[in-house]
Amino acid sequence: MKIAYFDCSYGISGDMLIGALLSVGAPLEALQRELGKLRLEGVQTESRRVLRKGLAALKFDVRAPHEKPHSGWSPLGWNEMSGIVRKSTLTEDIKKTGIGIIKSLFEAEAKVHGLEKINEVHLHELGSADTIVDVMGALICLRLLEVDEVYCSPVNLGGGMVDTLHGRYGVPAPATALLLAGTPVYGIVHGGQAEDPFELTTPTGAALIKGLCRGFGPMPPLLLEKTGAGAGEKDPKTFPNVLRVFIGEAQADPEGAAKQKGKTEEILVIETNIDDMNPQVYGYLMDKLFKAGALDAFLTPIIMKKGRPAVKLTALCDPWKAAALKKILFKETTTLGVRFYRAGRNTLERKIKTLKTEFGPVRFKTFIRNGKVSKTPEYEDCVRAARESGLPLREVMDRLRALHETF
């Protein structure tokens, strides 16, 4: 599974995101060809190499008709902007995702200005071809690079003030703050004492990462293939105004080493509610989830709307295993959707040791609790021993637990 991880230490905008993806190999010609399917008259795109505090980056630019004096341009509304995307010949999945991200912009602006309907909103600063190009261009570049999942660092919002048609607002802009609800953010301009702070994360950038990102935090384990940077418009004196991207293949813990130590880690919780499936399927399903890398999986009886009894299936996994588990759930169950969220997990130091016993070799899981070593025989080995000896399973487990061999 290919992952794109964005370092938002210096904020994010639509053009910075596209510039970053172009810098790691998304072909500009292919991007321009796909953007042509939007049929945006007079809109041109280009890229150029720049330096930001000595760091090489790629700047992506959009030349649109409204930039010309006396062009008579007026901001696009929801119906016009979504209509442009729907009428395009882009793939349906890209159109659906793009419309969802653009809609989130209109919804945020509507809430900020106290409007009930998004078709009453006109994005004065964002309601142009630039916004459509930034949103759809980012999705196109991710597709060109064959990226499966996107992750981000916590987001730097910047500081100071931002000018809008309605006046000067403090950073973050109101729409940006709404879009990033539930997202780890902070408001620092690196070295900002030497110059005036400014907006680092734009509403479009916020809408893109909120719509695309699977999680925010440290970079997940990956086999790093490429790194690049997309440049922002400004070139401050005290820090590089860039968005860095890291592209690589998701990696499981090498040889399971990380699971041999006590640690705090981040996992993904995947859940789905099912009320219309033959219960005989669950045993088979659980086996497949564990073989695909689930750390744990369990079933909880629940009552859904209209009093329907159902089962909530929960699976825990490392973030880079999520795609495989979600694929199994959609293929093997009747669910129409899954939800997922990140959670912290503390684990004790543990290891597996095989001991010679009266029932033959048996694996024991050992761990340290309060400074003392504890041991538990592996269930599958206990079952084998019970079948071979003819003894009750509980008696076999009691005998094995009573072993006093030093670990």
Summary of the structure (lengths in Angstrom):
residues: 407
radius of gyration: 26.5
end to end distance: 38.6
largest distance: 91.8
contacts: 1297
relative contact order: 0.14
helix: 36%
strand: 32%
